[in-house]
């Protein structure tokens, strides 16, 4: 039997991403939750800043799961994908663990989705800024 290694986001990288998102949130005066998932959508790491709204816990997870499941960021990319298709636009909201609002970004390495980050706690635009900071933290290590 051959041993195959499935590519996945490391815990070390997940920690780096979460800390970058939280740092960005602090600079914006926000209190957020960050959920990092692996390539299968299983939670790898979760962090919640003090005083973050409870609803942000589930929203950050859904954003990460949506991003990893489709290999597409939440927010504008998803909206542009569905906006001209009434059936798809109305139907996606019935998907379990789906979140349209910005703040979810897949982690892609060598054309392979290996995880995702989801951020919630502020307006979706600022959540997206924090998620971008998380992704950029991976690029800074190289």
Steps between C-alpha positions, in 0.01 A plus 500: 500500500632841404495791740342812359530836665201728476600867477360701785557830674740455792414600854801734497364681193149508648635666813693755292186578302279540805746732670530714186121531473472593868780754468323661204171503692672673792636769270144553367352512850304178448438190706479193273489125487731308271437146384765314303394175333695227325440380145197297614334790681586367846593765755876518542509807723248738651562826684250749640609842619351638819160667457441357154131449418377143549354479148852550360603155628275314256541757222879467494473122478246518217717745307801268528296192401349682201842617383664158530201312359487696179858629478361850469503797737173607655367849435542666163636195310202289612250779442632556146469126437130486599356848438377442145355155572174527699479129577858483626474835680199381701610137529843545654352624825354155552848343503603380842795699638490755217585867557493758221644796693868583462760372743566148371803424282639164388867419548631376166846352449618357167144522362369294792260620771664406831280694740319829555458788741171649614474827692194660657424770753490821301348615173570242232741741327719530811466125562640458149794731580586281798472183290730653236752577776486134601570384144776756455672371815563173316662684210728696735662184637635395161 
